[in-house]
Amino acid sequence: MRNILGLVILALVIYAIVMIVQSSAPTLHKVLWSLLVLILPVIGLIIWGLMGPGSPLKR
């Protein structure tokens, strides 16, 4: 079960990094978001989902 959870988190991190890199955000923002997601995967994904580019809280 832990392996499956790890794979799901890894897939979400890869997805988030790809979306961050492809966004129209300034380069510094992309680097900072990427670092947050890589250093703190679970918390970083939650924060990015809530506050990142195109998030529902920014509309």
Backbone as a chain_set.jsonl record, in Angstrom:
{"seq": "MRNILGLVILALVIYAIVMIVQSSAPTLHKVLWSLLVLILPVIGLIIWGLMGPGSPLKR", "coords": {"N": [[0.818, -1.196, 0.0], [1.963, 1.237, 0.763], [3.79, 1.573, -1.264], [2.187, 2.051, -3.481], [0.961, 4.445, -2.741], [3.227, 6.065, -2.655], [3.923, 6.039, -5.377], [1.706, 7.337, -6.462], [1.967, 9.878, -5.31], [4.431, 10.591, -6.444], [3.698, 10.666, -9.172], [1.877, 12.8, -9.093], [3.586, 14.875, -8.303], [5.305, 15.016, -10.524], [3.418, 15.732, -12.478], [2.631, 18.24, -11.432], [5.063, 19.678, -11.601], [5.449, 19.73, -14.379], [3.184, 21.218, -15.137], [3.754, 23.609, -13.806], [6.121, 24.444, -15.083], [5.153, 24.848, -17.673], [3.46, 26.96, -17.33], [2.46, 30.453, -17.532], [3.698, 31.997, -15.714], [6.146, 34.154, -14.111], [9.689, 33.433, -14.345], [11.063, 33.238, -11.873], [8.962, 32.679, -10.104], [8.184, 30.19, -11.075], [10.463, 28.671, -10.475], [10.499, 28.847, -7.664], [8.004, 27.656, -6.973], [8.44, 25.102, -8.026], [10.593, 24.225, -6.433], [9.342, 24.198, -3.918], [7.412, 22.174, -4.3], [9.088, 20.013, -4.815], [10.706, 19.82, -2.494], [8.938, 19.646, -0.322], [6.83, 17.469, -0.877], [4.026, 16.547, -0.415], [2.776, 18.608, 1.132], [3.582, 20.757, -0.448], [2.265, 20.182, -2.874], [-0.39, 20.481, -2.078], [-0.461, 23.194, -1.312], [0.302, 24.372, -3.76], [-1.849, 23.544, -5.344], [-3.904, 24.989, -4.168], [-3.06, 27.673, -4.241], [-1.511, 28.169, -6.475], [-0.727, 29.055, -9.965], [-3.66, 29.597, -11.826], [-5.331, 28.58, -9.92], [-8.297, 27.912, -7.943], [-8.606, 29.75, -5.848], [-7.451, 32.1, -6.687], [-9.104, 33.293, -8.473]], "CA": [[0.0, 0.0, 0.0], [2.83, 2.409, 0.824], [4.398, 1.743, -2.583], [1.185, 2.655, -4.361], [0.839, 5.836, -2.315], [4.442, 6.739, -3.115], [3.824, 6.218, -6.828], [0.688, 8.363, -6.713], [2.579, 11.167, -4.97], [5.435, 10.861, -7.478], [2.989, 11.063, -10.391], [1.334, 14.144, -8.875], [4.711, 15.812, -8.303], [5.721, 15.178, -11.92], [2.363, 16.515, -13.126], [2.71, 19.623, -10.953], [6.267, 20.305, -12.158], [5.181, 19.994, -15.797], [2.232, 22.327, -15.209], [4.452, 24.817, -13.365], [7.055, 24.854, -16.142], [4.395, 25.293, -18.838], [2.623, 28.119, -17.011], [2.946, 31.753, -18.002], [4.231, 32.712, -14.55], [7.554, 34.557, -14.235], [10.65, 32.359, -14.097], [11.324, 33.118, -10.437], [7.818, 31.995, -9.494], [8.264, 28.786, -11.48], [11.537, 28.038, -9.706], [10.075, 28.744, -6.268], [6.957, 26.639, -6.879], [9.057, 23.796, -8.267], [11.349, 23.861, -5.232], [8.387, 23.866, -2.86], [6.812, 20.874, -4.599], [10.119, 18.979, -4.712], [11.222, 19.697, -1.133], [7.819, 19.215, 0.528], [5.894, 17.002, -1.906], [2.598, 16.515, -0.078], [2.371, 19.967, 1.504], [3.795, 21.595, -1.623], [1.179, 19.937, -3.83], [-1.618, 21.075, -1.544], [-0.341, 24.652, -1.419], [0.278, 24.719, -5.187], [-3.218, 23.36, -5.816], [-4.764, 26.043, -3.635], [-2.587, 29.037, -4.472], [-0.693, 28.265, -7.678], [-1.342, 29.652, -11.154], [-4.906, 28.976, -12.268], [-6.033, 27.949, -8.804], [-9.619, 28.498, -7.693], [-8.542, 30.854, -4.891], [-6.946, 33.307, -7.345], [-10.117, 33.811, -9.407]], "C": [[0.864, 1.264, 0.0], [3.49, 2.662, -0.529], [3.438, 2.426, -3.55], [1.018, 4.13, -4.022], [2.048, 6.646, -2.772], [4.415, 7.004, -4.61], [2.8, 7.288, -7.194], [1.263, 9.746, -6.426], [3.616, 11.548, -6.012], [4.773, 11.326, -8.772], [2.42, 12.474, -10.257], [2.431, 15.2, -8.872], [5.176, 16.066, -9.732], [4.699, 16.018, -12.68], [2.453, 17.987, -12.726], [3.912, 20.34, -11.549], [6.046, 20.646, -13.63], [4.231, 21.178, -15.945], [2.884, 23.648, -14.803], [5.349, 25.336, -14.476], [6.305, 25.409, -17.348], [3.546, 26.534, -18.57], [3.256, 29.408, -17.525], [3.513, 32.596, -16.862], [5.679, 33.128, -14.804], [8.485, 33.415, -13.812], [10.921, 32.161, -12.61], [10.19, 32.38, -9.731], [7.839, 30.509, -9.837], [9.308, 28.043, -10.66], [11.101, 27.831, -8.257], [8.982, 27.69, -6.084], [7.538, 25.247, -7.058], [9.831, 23.325, -7.045], [10.415, 23.458, -4.094], [7.804, 22.473, -3.073], [7.842, 19.756, -4.454], [10.584, 18.753, -3.275], [10.15, 19.167, -0.174], [6.698, 18.689, -0.367], [4.415, 17.092, -1.528], [2.093, 17.92, 0.247], [2.502, 20.904, 0.309], [2.698, 21.425, -2.66], [-0.126, 20.576, -3.362], [-1.58, 22.592, -1.697], [-0.408, 25.085, -2.876], [-1.143, 24.59, -5.744], [-4.153, 24.464, -5.364], [-4.359, 27.439, -4.079], [-1.796, 29.226, -5.76], [-1.426, 28.913, -8.836], [-2.591, 28.881, -11.581], [-5.7, 28.33, -11.153], [-7.383, 28.624, -8.568], [-9.585, 29.682, -6.727], [-8.063, 32.155, -5.518], [-7.981, 33.938, -8.264], [-11.031, 34.777, -8.746]], "O": [[0.544, 2.241, -0.676], [3.725, 3.81, -0.906], [3.841, 3.279, -4.34], [0.943, 4.97, -4.918], [1.904, 7.783, -3.224], [4.834, 8.069, -5.063], [3.01, 8.057, -8.132], [1.069, 10.677, -7.208], [3.678, 12.706, -6.426], [5.238, 12.277, -9.399], [2.477, 13.256, -11.205], [2.231, 16.302, -9.383], [5.415, 17.213, -10.11], [5.069, 16.912, -13.44], [2.362, 18.873, -13.575], [3.797, 21.493, -11.963], [6.415, 21.732, -14.078], [4.452, 22.048, -16.787], [2.596, 24.689, -15.393], [5.341, 26.529, -14.779], [6.779, 26.351, -17.983], [2.973, 27.099, -19.501], [4.428, 29.441, -17.9], [3.778, 33.785, -17.041], [6.363, 32.517, -15.626], [8.107, 32.548, -13.023], [10.999, 31.025, -12.143], [10.436, 31.548, -8.858], [7.547, 29.667, -8.987], [9.071, 26.924, -10.205], [11.311, 26.759, -7.69], [9.034, 26.911, -5.132], [7.176, 24.319, -6.335], [9.738, 22.159, -6.661], [10.676, 22.484, -3.388], [7.714, 21.684, -2.133], [7.499, 18.66, -4.011], [10.829, 17.614, -2.879], [10.438, 18.334, 0.684], [5.713, 19.392, -0.593], [3.631, 17.675, -2.277], [1.089, 18.364, -0.31], [1.634, 21.747, 0.078], [2.248, 22.401, -3.259], [-0.872, 21.141, -4.161], [-2.547, 23.202, -2.154], [-1.094, 26.054, -3.204], [-1.584, 25.431, -6.526], [-5.083, 24.835, -6.081], [-5.216, 28.3, -4.274], [-1.445, 30.357, -6.098], [-2.595, 29.277, -8.717], [-2.567, 27.655, -11.681], [-6.654, 27.6, -11.421], [-7.581, 29.777, -8.953], [-10.465, 30.541, -6.789], [-8.254, 33.219, -4.93], [-7.747, 35.028, -8.787], [-11.938, 35.306, -9.388]]}, "num_chains": 1, "name": "protein.A"}
